[in-house]
Amino acid sequence: MNRTLTLLRRIRFLTWFFIIGIFLSGVTAIPLITEVNWLVEITGASQLSPSAQPAWAAWLLKVQNSLNDTAIKYPFLFYGTDWLAFGHFVIALAFVGGLIDPVRNRWLFTFGMAACVMVIPFALIFGGIRGIPWWWRCVDCSFGVFGFVPVWLCRKWAVEVERKRGFEDEDPPPLKLRPAGKEADEGRLAKEAAR
């Protein structure tokens, strides 16, 4: 199989993986109370005696109580997490550019790498300021670490595709999401050969 096509398929797969991950992260910012209540029930955190509770169970119950209290007294504060979700959706949408033309839009992968790196100091600093337990800050940091890998690979492969196509000094043609057919491929190859 052609190396360029293989790289483009890999880029598409990992870009979709990244988009879906960001989208799902955004979705989870909306039903916070339902999610935490479900998590408390599944883990049995509320069934443990207070003297024998592990740190994770005590933290989970504290979060549950805080969210339920906030929902009763200050429900408008959840509008902030709705906007957090919206931000995730917009960022996920931006990465569609990486699906359409990963070579021309490889800056998105660089942006994604920078954003993933910034997760770590942000989680450590602001998590500490807000009293988030150390172990939970590490969970938050893991999103940056695991998110970095696919966008780094996409950027690396997009650069390789660019070199293989010989477009280092000019803009490449846009990449279609679906093959346009044999005639379109032959026309594109003829144009590339004429250069």
C-alpha positions in Angstrom: 0.0 0.0 0.0 1.1 3.5 -0.7 2.9 5.0 2.3 1.2 8.4 1.8 -2.3 6.8 1.9 -1.3 4.8 5.0 -0.2 8.0 6.8 -3.3 9.9 5.8 -5.5 7.0 7.1 -3.5 7.0 10.4 -3.9 10.8 10.7 -7.6 10.6 10.1 -8.0 7.8 12.7 -6.1 9.6 15.4 -7.7 13.0 14.6 -11.1 11.4 14.9 -9.9 9.8 18.2 -8.8 13.2 19.5 -12.1 14.9 18.3 -14.2 12.3 20.0 -12.2 12.5 23.2 -12.5 16.3 23.4 -16.2 16.1 22.6 -16.9 13.5 25.3 -14.9 15.5 27.8 -17.2 18.4 27.0 -20.3 16.3 27.3 -19.3 15.2 30.8 -19.2 18.8 32.0 -23.0 19.2 31.6 -24.7 16.5 33.8 -22.2 16.8 36.7 -24.7 16.0 39.5 -26.1 12.9 37.7 -22.6 11.7 37.0 -21.3 12.1 40.5 -24.4 10.6 42.1 -24.0 7.6 39.7 -20.3 7.3 40.6 -21.0 7.4 44.3 -23.6 4.6 43.9 -21.4 2.4 41.7 -18.4 2.7 44.0 -20.4 2.3 47.2 -18.6 5.3 48.6 -21.6 6.3 50.7 -21.8 2.8 52.2 -18.3 3.0 53.8 -18.1 4.1 57.4 -16.6 7.6 57.8 -13.7 6.2 59.9 -12.7 3.6 57.3 -13.2 5.7 54.2 -10.3 5.8 51.8 -9.3 9.3 50.5 -11.0 8.8 47.2 -14.4 8.0 48.8 -14.2 11.0 51.2 -13.4 13.2 48.3 -16.2 11.8 46.1 -18.7 12.4 48.9 -17.4 15.9 49.4 -17.9 16.7 45.7 -21.3 15.1 45.7 -22.5 17.2 48.7 -21.0 20.4 47.2 -22.7 19.9 43.9 -26.0 19.1 45.4 -25.8 22.0 47.7 -24.8 24.3 44.9 -27.7 23.1 42.7 -30.1 24.0 45.5 -28.6 27.4 46.4 -26.8 28.6 43.3 -28.0 26.7 40.3 -26.8 29.4 37.9 -23.2 28.5 38.6 -23.7 25.4 36.5 -24.0 27.8 33.5 -20.2 28.0 33.8 -19.7 24.3 33.2 -22.2 24.5 30.3 -19.8 27.0 28.7 -16.9 24.8 29.5 -18.6 22.1 27.5 -19.2 24.6 24.7 -15.5 25.4 24.6 -14.7 21.7 24.3 -17.2 21.4 21.4 -15.7 24.3 19.5 -12.1 23.0 19.9 -13.3 19.6 18.7 -14.9 21.3 15.7 -11.7 23.1 14.9 -9.9 19.8 14.5 -12.1 18.9 11.6 -9.6 21.0 9.6 -7.1 18.3 10.4 -9.4 15.8 8.8 -10.0 17.9 5.7 -6.4 18.8 5.0 -3.9 17.5 7.5 -0.9 19.0 5.7 -2.1 22.5 5.3 -3.7 22.4 8.7 -0.9 20.8 10.6 -0.8 23.9 12.8 -3.9 22.4 14.5 -1.7 19.5 15.7 0.9 21.9 17.0 -1.8 23.8 18.8 -3.1 20.6 20.2 0.3 19.6 21.5 0.7 23.0 23.1 -2.7 22.8 24.7 -1.9 19.3 26.1 1.4 20.5 27.5 -0.4 23.4 29.2 -2.8 21.0 30.9 -0.1 19.9 33.3 1.0 23.1 34.9 -2.6 24.4 34.9 -3.9 21.3 36.7 -1.0 21.4 39.2 -1.2 25.1 40.0 -4.9 25.8 40.0 -5.7 22.4 41.4 -3.5 23.2 44.4 -5.1 26.7 44.7 -8.6 25.1 44.7 -7.8 22.4 47.1 -8.0 19.5 44.7 -6.3 16.4 46.0 -2.8 15.6 44.6 -4.0 12.2 43.1 -6.9 13.9 41.3 -4.5 16.5 39.8 -2.5 13.6 38.4 -5.7 12.2 36.8 -6.2 15.7 35.2 -2.6 15.8 34.0 -3.0 12.4 32.4 -5.4 14.0 29.9 -2.6 16.2 28.7 -0.2 13.4 28.5 -2.5 11.0 26.7 -3.9 13.7 24.4 -0.4 14.8 23.4 0.5 11.4 21.8 -2.1 11.3 19.0 -1.6 15.0 17.9 2.2 14.6 18.0 1.9 11.6 15.7 -0.5 13.4 13.4 1.8 16.3 13.1 4.8 14.1 12.5 2.9 12.1 9.8 1.5 15.3 8.2 5.1 16.6 7.8 6.1 13.3 6.2 3.2 13.5 3.8 4.2 17.0 2.9 7.8 15.9 2.1 6.6 12.9 0.1 4.3 15.1 -2.0 7.0 17.7 -2.5 4.9 20.7 -1.4 7.4 22.3 1.0 7.4 25.6 -0.9 3.8 25.7 -2.0 0.3 25.0 -0.7 -0.9 21.5 -1.3 -4.3 20.8 -2.8 -7.1 20.2 -0.2 -7.5 16.6 0.8 -11.0 15.2 0.4 -12.7 13.3 3.2 -13.8 10.5 0.8 -12.2 9.3 -2.4 -13.7 11.1 -5.3 -13.3 8.2 -7.7 -10.7 7.0 -10.2 -11.2 9.9 -12.6 -10.5 12.5 -9.9 -7.4 10.6 -8.7 -6.1 10.4 -12.3 -6.7 14.1 -12.8 -4.9 15.0 -9.6 -2.0 12.8 -10.5 -1.8 14.4 -13.9 -1.6 17.9 -12.4 1.1 16.8 -9.9 3.1 15.2 -12.7 2.8 18.4 -14.8 4.5 20.5 -12.1 
